[in-house]
Amino acid sequence: MRKRLLCRACNERWQRAGRPDTGPPPPSKGGRPRDRATDERAAETKQALADGTATLTELAERFGVTHQTVMYYRDRAEEE
C-alpha cells in the first residue's frame, strides 16, 4: 500500500485537478458536500430531539461528542 502525503480531502482535490505539480487547489468555499448517510443521521437526530425519544447523553454517545456539544447544536437548531 502506498502512503499518501496529503489528507484524504486534499488528495481527492489533487486527483480531480489532474495531479498538478503545484499540489491540490484550495478547497472551494463551504467544502465538499456531506455524505447522504450524514444527512440522514442528522435528520434522525433532529427528529429524536423533537420527539424526545433520545436523551442528550444518548445522542452524545452516538456521535462521540460531549454533552455540551449536543446542547450547543440543539440550541442552534432551535434558533433556525
N, C-alpha and C positions, 0 to 999 in steps of 0.2 A: 504494500500500500504506500502510495506517495504521500509525503507530508505537505500540507498547504502552508504557505506563509501568510495567508490572508484569512480573515474571519469568513464565515460562510457567505454573509451578505456581500462583502467586498469581492469575494471570489466570483460570485454569480454575476455581479455588475461587470467585472473584468471580462468574464467569458462572453457575456452578451455584447460587449463593446468590441469583440474580436481580438481580445488579448493584446492590447497595445503595450508597447514598451514603457510607456509612461505610467502604467498601473491602472487601477479602476477609476472610472469617472466618479465624481462626487455623487452622493445619494440625492435623489430628487426630493423636493420638499414633501414632507409627510411620510417618507419611507415607502416601503413596499406594502401592498395590501395584505391584510390579515388572512390567515388560512380560514376556510369555511368552518372548520371544527372550532376555531377560536370564537367566531361569531355565534355559532350555535351554543357554545358553552356560556358565552356572555349573556345570551338571551335566556338560557335556562336559569342562570344565576339571578338575573334581574327578576324573572318570574318567581323564583323561590323567595326572594326578598319581599316581593309584593304580596305573595300568598302567605308568608310567614311559615313556610314549610321547612326552612333551613335556618339554623341559628348562625349568627355571625361567626362564631367559633368553628362551626362545621364548614362554612364557606372558606374561612382562613386555612383550615387544614386541607381542603380540596385543592386550593391554589398554591399552597405552600408559602403563604404570606402571613404577616401578623394580623391580629385582630384590629389594630388601629388602621391598617391599610384598607381592610374591608369597610370599616366605618367611614374612612375618607371617600372611597368610591361610592358608597351608599349615599352619602351626603351630596356628592356631585350629581348623582343620578336624580336625586330628589329636586335639585335646582333646575334641571332641564325641563 
